[in-house]
Every structure is written in C-alpha cells, then in structure tokens.
Amino acid sequence: NVINRKMQAPSAVSALLAFVIFAVLAAQTTKADNCTEKLVADIYILLDGSSSINSVGWGRCKTFVSNLIKEFPVGPFNVQFAIGTFSTEFKHLADLNKFYDKDQLSQFILNTTQLQGVTYTFDALRAIREQGYLSLPSKGSRPGETRILVVLTDGNSDNITKTIQESDALRREQGIRIIVISVGLVNQVECIGIAGSEKNVFSVTAFGGLEAIRSQITLRVCYEPEPEPEPCPSNVQIDLIYIIDSSGSIGLENYKKNFQFVVRSIRAFTLGPQATRVGVITFGTSPRVLFALTDDDVLIYEKLVNATYQNSTTNTHLALLKAVELFSVENGGREGAKKAAIVVSDGLSTDPGETLKAASVMRGLQIAVFTLGVGSQADEDELVAVATKPENAFTVANYSALISLAIPVSSSVCTEPIPPPTVKPCPPATIVDIFFVVDSSGSIPVEHYQNNFKFIQAIVDAYYVAEDGAKVAMLTYGTSVRPKFKLSADPVFIRSQLQNVTYQGSTTNTHLAIAYIVDNAWNSPANGARNKSHVIILFSSDSLPSSTNRTETLNQANRVKQLGFIIIVVAVGPYVDRNETTAVASKPDYVISVNDYTVLDYIASKTSEIACNNEPK
C-alpha cells in the first residue's frame, strides 16, 4: 500500500499542478479579454526584417503579430493599427486608418515581405517621428488617444546612440509609449533604453516562444506600468559611481545583468549638472573606467551596451582607488556634492586587506559606500566592512534578482545624510594602538550614551585597521572597569562590539580605568600590542570635578604617560573641570571639548588627526 501511494502521488501532484497552470492561464486570458473591450488606442507595430531572421523566424514573427491584433477590437472608435518594417531601410506599410477589418489586417501582415539587411532601428524610429505616423491626423492619429509603438526585434541596432535619442524624442515630443519585444540575444540595456523602462520590455529566446507572451503583451498595451517612485530631488547634488565586478566567476550573461540594474537604478535620480551625475567602473585584474561622471543619458546607455567582460581576478581595491580619482574635482567631481559609490560583486576580493584599506580611504573622503553581494559566494563580512555602515550592505540570491535591489539601494543613496566634517584618513602605513576609555557614569544622560560609540566608529573608519595598521581596544568605567575588547585588527568585530555596549550609570573611578590598561598588560605583545605609538582616548563628562579620587587619577595619568602613552581627553559638557582634563592629557591641545553629546561627530576629525600624527617616544 505504501508503495502504491508513493507511485500514485506524482499523478495527484501533476493533476493539481496542471489545474493551477490552467487556472492561471485562464485568469490571464480573461483579464486580457476584459481589458481590450473598451480600449481606445493608436498602435504602430514595427517589425525587424533584417537578415539575421531566417524564413521560419520571419513567418513566426508575422503569425504572432497577426494573432496579437485579433486580441483587440479594431475600428475607428476602438483600436487602430499601423504597420511598418525595417532593416537597412524603413518601409511604412499601412496608416492607422487603413484597416478596420481584423481579417484583412491579419492577412495583410501575413503577406508582408521581409526586407533583409542590417538593423537600422534609429532610421525607423526617426521616420515614425518625423512623418507623424502616430501623431498626425492625416496619418489616422486621433488627438488625445493613447499612442503606443510596439517594436519587435531580434538584434542590437547598428547605432545605439541614435536609437536611444530617437526613442527619447518619440516619448518626450509625441507622448508615445514604447513596448519592446526582443527575440534571442538582444542586449537588454538597449531594449530598456528604447522602452524607457524594463517593465515595457518582453524577451524570449526564440521566435517559437512569442505566443507564450502574447497575453502579457496584450495586458501591457491595456495598462501602463505602475508609475516609477519619485526620483531623488533635483536640488540634491549627487556624484554617484557604480563599481561593477567583471571577474571570471560571474559569467558573461550574468555580467550583462549588472547593467540592467545600473539602468534601473539611475532612473531613480534626476540627471543634470546641478542634480545627479553618474560614472561606471568595471574591474577584474584592473579597473576600467566605462565613463566618468556625466549626466548625458544617451552616452550612459551607449557605454553600458558596449561594456566588455574582463573574465579575470577580483582586485576590488584597485577599483575603489580608481573611484577616488574620479570623485576628484580634476576628474569632474563637484565640491559640495554628496559622493556615493555602489559596489556590486559576487565574491571575496583577491586581496581583502588592500580592499579594506581602500574602503578606509573612501570613508575618510566622505564617500558613502554601498555594497551589493550577489550569490552564495559573496562574503558578508567583507561587504559590511567595506560599506560605510552595516545598513549600506545588501545581498541578493543571484544576478537575475539583482534588479530588485535597484530602487532600495538608490533610495538609500538619495536619503544618505550629508556627513559631518571629514575625518581625514590616517596614512595606511601608520601603526598605532588606540585604547578607548569611555565614561559610563551616572552624569551622562542614558539617551546620549550611545553617541560615544558612533563617534568612536567615525574615528575607526579613518584608519586602516589591520595587523600592519591600526589596532583598537575599548573599556568602559563607572564604579568599576568593564573591559569590552582587547586590541583588535578586525574592523567587522570592532563594529559589532560598538553596537552592543551597556550603560553603568554609577560613580566615576577614572583612575581605575587608566590603570587597568597597564595593570592588565593590554599594552604588551602578548595582548596584540606593537612597539609603536600607544594612544589613550579618554572620554570624560561633567563628573570629572567629582571623580572618586582626583589625585589618583592624575597619578595614573602621569604613570601611563611616562610609559610612552599619548592621552587625548574628549571632554563633554559645559562644566568639565578644565584644570583636571588639561593635567590628564599629554598636552593642553590634546583636550578636545564639546558642549554636548549630540555634536561629538564634529570633533572626530581633530581627535583622529592627533592620534594619527603621534610617534612613539
């Protein structure tokens, strides 16, 4: 019985599946039928008749169009169809008002002769625009009615620049909605450029697959796509560079999908000299600038269509540094513009250490970095470490799904706040051990306590955190000392620790905190310290005048300074004892004061600069 049930199960499942498929198809057909009943539209169907289509494909193309028009009520008060074909030349075959009989129109299409030749799509689009085949009453066009151009093609046009310009002009000047049906290996970026939206592009791998999408085309003719989200405001200046992985692990077809994502993403911005400008870098073994910062949308489409695949290694760091060059004023970057980079990759970089170093340089230059990891091999730790903040790191299952991130990522770029003054990056060769000592006493408002750690993260981001760069340790103090972590060269670990710090809300035993570092040998090689600069950054609040043991606080400060430590005091609040903070710090200039915790970010640059420029004694 068990065996029989197992054998019978597939039949039951198959029957259920067949029913579901039938129901879905029936629903689509019903919806398509309903949508056409009251449709009023002028539709021009433009057929690619170039030599790349064989006789069988041409026949299937005509049969598909013949069946498509039968979906609609044809007549002077319903849907009108005009027909044209193109290759090296364009041939207009029928005006909108020539056929009001479906059977006659269908037979006319089936009798159409293939032109043969190359694919001059732009000539056909220009002729439709200039001759007014969808806009002039003399050609049968009806004022105020929906105008739609359906382009069916199997190849890339011979001049992408002219093709995009003409399609833009048709949409802008004559209000024509363009639907593109592509067959075979047509570049989808060009199709999106012609249609103006990927929602108006329908693709099949062969002419035999056209009938399967007929109901979808019918629905798209009936219903315009949902409106695009509001673009980033035109009064926001953004310099945006896309950094696209072109390494061998991706594959050519997946590589092309990167640019569908780029095109979709760009549409979320208003391009212009006072709005958004974009650039694209691809990288493998070396970076290649596809185009520098520009607001020329035709140039953008042309370059994206012709992007070549490197099929090599993943030197992400070189691409990041090349982006830094492109952001410079000398290369078209704008002073005062928000700077952002979107990095798309499918795996760990070839040299993770150098990648983190380059990311640190970008953060130091106030470049907001967004990372997109594609597929199961993308390294999430590296994505988070390279991104400006964890929420700027995105992942997606595969390249087919990459386009789904276009709007979320673009929205994040648009709403990314303008950062506080730049924290200048510490030179990558700088070796320094930094010990953050954070006051957790009751004088600090609990709601402001976490601002300490945002401030610390801003400083850490200015350093190349690695075994041969900066290391960071942290402890907090109140009545007692709470060690958070010893010297670490792992920026991902450090970031995670800074997001999970508890508040003591007690007294202020500053002396215990200073002494803890040396009493517990945190400055020894056994705990990761190097024979280089040791810097203590001590956070103090209004409680310092009433520290538990002022004399011992000064004694411990002198003790560690004699051991070669540099002490920087970050003094928060209007009532901090300036005499005490000056005595604790290594120099009077090493006391950095701010009135409250909400503006800590604005002294991060000065704090970092002092810590960075100190040499060991």
N, C-alpha and C positions, 0 to 999 in steps of 0.2 A: 504493500500500500504506500509506504514511504517513497519507494522508487517511482511508482506511478504518479504520485503527487508532484514529485520533482520534475518528471517528464512533462506533466500537463501544465506546470506553472508557466513555462515560457509562452505557451499558446494563450493563456489568460492575459499575461502581460502584453503580448503582441496585440491581442484584441483591444485591450484598454488603450494602448499606445495609438493604434490605428484610429480609435474613436476620438481621442484627444486631437490628433492631427486633423482629422476630418472636421471636427468642431471648430478648430482654429481657422482652417482654410475657409470654411463656410461663413464664419464670422467676418473674415476679411472681405470675402466676396460680397456679402450682404452690405457691409459698410461701404464698399466701393460703389455698389449699385445705388445705394441711397444717396451718396454724396454727389453723384452725377445728375440726379433727376432735375435739380433746379440750377445747375451750374450755367453761368454765362461767362464765356471767356474766348479770347482770340489766341490761338495756339499755332506757333510755327514749328514744324518738325524738320530738323536739319540733319541729313544723313551723310555720314562719311562714306564716300565712294572711292577711296584711294586703293592703290594696287595691293596693299597688304591684306586686303579682304579677298578671299577666294570666292569662287562662284557659289559654293554651298553656303558660306557665311553670308554673302550678299542676299541670297534667297531667304535665309532665316531672318535676316535683318528686316527685309520687306514684309515677310509674313508677320513678324512681331508688331510692326507699326500698323499693318492692316488690322490686326486683332485689337490693338490698343485703341484705335479710333472708334471701334464698334462699342467700346465701353461708355461712350458719351452720346448725348442727344445732339445730333448735328442739325443746325438750322440758323436762320438769320437772327433769332431771338434766344438762341442757346449757345452751342459751341461751334466756332468756325475754325477750320484748319487750313493753313498754308503749308506748302511743301517745297523743300529745296534740297540740293545735294552739292557736295563739294569734293574736290581733290586739289589738283594744281589750279583748277579754275572753279568758280562758283556758278551754279546753274539754278536759277529760280524757276520752279516748275508750275506752281499754282498759287494764285492770290487767295486771300481768306474767304472771299465771297464767290469763288468759282464752283465749289461743290456743296450742295445741300442734301445730297443723296448718299447715304453711307456706302451702299453697294458700288456706286460709281466711283466714289473716292477710293474705296478699297481696291477696286480693280485698277484704277489709275496708278496707285502705289505699286501694286504687284507688277505692272508693266514698265516701271521705271528702269532705265538702262544705267549700268554702273559706268562712271566716268573713267576710272583708272587714273593713276598719277600719284603725286606726293600729297602731304597733308597741310594745306594752307588754310587752317582754321580761321586765321585772322582775316583773310580776304572775305570769307563767307560772312563773318560777324560784321565786318565793315559794310558790306553790301546791304545787309539787312537793316543796319542803322541808317546809312546814307539814302537808301532807296525808300525807306519808310514802310517796309513790308509789314511791320507790326504797329505802325504809328499813324499812317496817313489814311484818311477816309477813302481816297482814290484807290487804295490797295485793299479796301474792305475793312479796315480797322474801325472799331466803334469807340468813340470818345467815352472815357470813364470806365470802360470794362477792363477786366483783368487781362494782362498781356503775359504770355508765357512762351519762352523759347526752349524747346527740347532738343538737345544735341546728342546724337548717338555716334560714338567714335570708337575706333579700335587702336588708336596710336597717338603719340605725342605730336603736337603741332610743330611745324618747322621753325616757328619764331615765337617763343613763349612770351617775350616782351610785348610784341604787338597783339598777341592773342589776349593777354590779360588787360591791356589798355582798351581793346575794343569791347570786351565783356564788361569792364567797368563803365564804359561810356553808355552801353545799352541799358544797364541798370540805373545809372545816375541820370542820364538825359531823357530816357524814354520810359522809365519805370517798369522795365521788363524783368520778370522773374525768370531765371535760367535754371533748367534742370539738366544735369549731365548724366548720360548713361554710358559707362565705359566697359569695353569688352577686352579681356586679355590683360597684358602687362602695361597698361597706361599709367603714367606717373600720376598718383593720386593728389599730389600737391598742385599740379597744373589743373586737374579737374576741380579741386576746391577753389582755386583761383578764378576759374571761369564761372563756376556756380555761385561763388561768394560765401558758401557755407557747405560744410561736409554733409549737412542734413539734406542738401539738394543733389547729392552725388550718389549714384547707384552703380554697383560694379558686379560684373560676372566674369568668370574666367574664359568662357567661350560663348559663341552665338547661340549654341544649343541651350544655354541657361537663361536666355532672355524671358521666355514665357513664365518662368518661376517668379519673376519680379514684376510681372505686369500689374498685379493688384496693388503693389506698393507704389508703382509709378502713378497709377490712377488716383490713389489717395493723396499723393504729394501734389498732383495737379489740383485736386479739390481743396486741399488745406495747406496753407502756408505753414512753415515750421514755426514752433513757438518762438517768440521774439528773443533775441540774444539778451543776456544780462547787461545792465547798464555798464558801459565801459568806464575805465578809470577816468576820473575827471580830467578834462583837457587843460585845466590850470595847474596840474601837477606835473612837474618836470621829472621824468624818469629816464635814466640811461640804463638800458637792460641788455645784458649779453647772455645768450644761450651757449652753453658749453656741452657739446654732444660727443659721446663716446663712439668712436669708429673702429674699435678693436676687433680682432678676429673672432671673438666668442659670440658676436652678435648675429652675423649673417646678413647678406645683402638685403633681403626682403624686410627683415626687422629693422635694419638701419634706415630704410626709407620711411618707416612709420614714425621715426623721430620727427620728421619734418611736417607730417600731418599734425603732430602735437604742437610744433612750433607755430604753424599757421593758425591753428585753432586758438592757441594761447595769445598770439599777437592781436587777434580781433577783440580781445578784452581791453585793449588800450586804444587811446586816441593818438594816432601818429601825427607828429608835427614838430616844427623847430622849437616851439615853446611847450610841447607836451612830451610824448614818449618817443624815444629813438631806440632802435634795437640793432644788435650785431650778433653774429653767429661764428663760433669757433668749433671746428671738429678736431678730434685728437685721437691718436693711436700712439705710435712711437714718437711722433712730433705733432705739435699743434698746427692747424691750418686755418687762417682767417678766411672764412667764406665771404663775409663782408663786415666792414667796420660799422660803427654807429651811424644809422641812417633812418630817415622817415619816408624814404621812397618805396612805397609798397610794391610797385612793379619790379624794381630791382630786387626786392626781397624774394618775390615769387621766382624770378628768373634764376637767382643764385641757388635757391633751395631745390628747384627742379634739377639743376645740373650738379648738385653736390656729389662728389666721388667718395667711394668707400675705401678706407685705408687698409683694413683687414690686418692689423698688426697688434702691438702690445698696448698697454694701458697707462701711459705716462700722464696721469691726471695732473700732476704738479706742474708740468710744463704748460698745460692748457690754462691753469689758474693764473700762472705768472704772465702768460700772454694776455689774458683778460685784464690784468692790472695795467698793462701797457695801453690797451685800447681805451681804458677809462680815463687816461691822462688827457689834459687839455690839448696837448700837441697832436693827439690822435682823434680829436673830435669830442672828447668828454666835456661836459659843461660844469663849470663851477656852480655850486649851489643845487645841482640836480641830485635827486635821490639815485643812488647807484645800487644795482642789484644784478646778481648772476644766478642763473638756473643751470645746475649741473645734472645731466642725465647719463647714467652709466648702468651697466649690467653686472658689475663685479668689483672685487677689491682692486685697488690701483697697484701698479707694478712696484712702486716704492711708497708704502704708506707713510713712512717718516717724512719724506720730502713733501708728500701731499698735505700733511698736517702743517708743516712749516709754511707752505704756500697759502693755505687757508688762513693761518695766523696773520700773514701779511695783508690779506684781503680784509680781514676784520679790523685790523689796525687802520686801514684806509677808509673805514666806514662803508664798506661794500657789503650789503646784505646778501648772504649766500643761501640759496635754496637747493637741496639735493633731492634727486629722484632716483631711487633704486628700482631696477626692472628685473623681475625674475628671482628665482630661488638662490642665485649665487651672489646677489647684491649683499654687501657687508653692512649690516645696520649700524654697527659700532662706528665704522668709518663715516657713514652717511651723517650720523649725529655729530661726530667730531668736526666734520668739515662745515656743516651748516652753522649759521650764526647762532641759532638756538634750536633746541630739540624739535619744537613745533614746525620748524622750517624743513624738516626731513620727511620725505614721503616715500612710500613703496607701492608697487603695483605688481600684479602676478605675472604679466607678460607684456610684450610690445603692442599687441592688439588692444590691450586695455589702457595703454599709456594716454591716449587722447582723453580718457575720462578724468585725468588729473589737470587738464589744461585750465579749466575755469577755477577750480580750487586754488591752484598754485598762483595763477595770475591775480586772483583776488587777494591772496596773501601778500604778493609783491606790492599791489596797489595800496593796501592798508598798513603795510610795514611802517611804523613810526619813524620819523626823522630822528636819527640817534643824537645823543649828546655830543659835546666836543670830542674830536678824535683822540683816542688813546694811541699815541704813536707806538708802532711795533718795536719791540726790543730786537736788536740785530740777532739773527738766528744763531750766531756763534757765541752769544752771551751765555755763560754758565753761572747760574745764580740759584741759591736755595732760599726760598721765601717761606717764612713762618707767619701765618696769620693768627693773631691772638685777639679774640673777639669778646668784648664785654657783653655779658648776658645778665647783668644785674637789674634790679627792680626799677631803676630810674629810667630805663628805656621803655617807651610805650610798646606794648607787645605787637601792635599793628605795624610798627616801623622796624621791628627787629629783623625781618627777612630782607629789608633793603641792604643790610650789611653784605649779604651773600650775593645779591645782584651786582653790587659794587665789586666784590672780590672776583666774580666771574668776568666782569669787564676788564679787570687787570690781567687775569689769567689769559684771557683771549688775546692780549697784546704780546704774549710770549710764545716762543717755540718751546712747548712743553715736551721734553724728551730726555733720555739719559744724557745726551750731549747738549742739552739746552737748560731750560729752567725746570726745577722741581718745586713742588708746593706741599706744605703741611698746614694743618689747622687745628686749633683747640679753642674752646670757649671757657669762660670763667665767670664765677659769681662768688658764692661762699666757697666752692671747691672748683677744681680744674676738671674739665671734661675733654679728654683728648678725642679729636674727631678722626684724624688720619695722619700718619707719619708722611715723610717726604715721598711724593708720588710723581711719576713721569707719565701717568696715564690720564689724558685730558677727559676721556669719557667717564672714568671713575671719579675724577675730581668734580665734574659737573653733577654727577648723580649725588655725591655727598653734600654738595652745596644746596641741594633741593630738599634735604631731609635733616634739618638742624632744629633741635628742641630748645625751648626758652627756659632759663632757670628762674629769673625773677627774684634774685636774692641779694646778698651783700656784695661788696666789691673787693675781693682779695687779689688785687692786681699783682702784688709781689709774688704770690704763689704761681701765677700764670707765667711770669717772666722766668722764674727759676725752674719751672717744670721742664723747659726745653733742654737745659744743660744737665739738670739733675737726672733726667731720664735718657741722656745721651742721644737725643734726637739729632744732634749735630755731629754724630760720629759716622764713619764709613759703614759700620755695621747696620745703621738705620738709613743708609742711602745717601748720606751727605758727601759732598765733594770738597776738596781743598781749594775752594773758591769762595766767592762772596756769599755771606750769610746775612739775610735781611729779615728783621722782625718788623712786621707792620702791626702796630698795636692800636686797636680801636678803643677809644675811651669816650665816656658820656659825661653828663653833669655830675656824676658821682665821684669823680676824681678828688675834689676837695675833701671828701669824707671817706676816702679809701681806708680800709681797715687799719693799715699800717703804712702811713706815708713814708716814714724813714726807711722801712724795709723795702718799699717799692723803689726808692732811689738807690738803695744799696744793691738790689738785684739788677737794676738797670745798668749801674756802673760795672757790675761784675761781668755781665754779658758783653758790654762794650769793650772791656779790657781783653775779652777773648776774641775780639775781632768782629763782633756783630755790628751791623748798622741798625739803628732803631728809628723807624718812622712812626710818628704818632698821628693818627687821624682823630681829631678832636671834634665831637659833635655836640652842638648846643651852645647857647649864649653864656652859660655860667661855668664852663670848664675852667679850672684853675690854670691860667697861662703859665704861672711860675713853675708849677709841678710838671706840666707837659713839656715845657722847654728843658727842664732838668733831666727828664727821662729820655728825650730824643737825642740823637747823636749830634745834631746841630740845631740852632734855633730855626733855621729854614726848613728843617725836617718835621716841623709841626704844621700840619695842614688842617685848617679849621673850616667848618661849615656850620650854619645855624641849625639845620635840622636834617633828618634822615632822608627826606624826600628828594634832596638835591645832591646826594652822595655821588651820583654818576658824573657830575660836572667837575669833580676833583680827581677822578680816576686817572686822567692823563698825567697830571702833575705827580701823583703818587707813583705811577708806573715809571715815569721818567727818572725819578730819584732812585728807585730800586734798581733800575736797569743800568744806570751810569756809575754805580759804585763798584770799585775794585777792592779785593781783599787786602787787608793790611799785611 
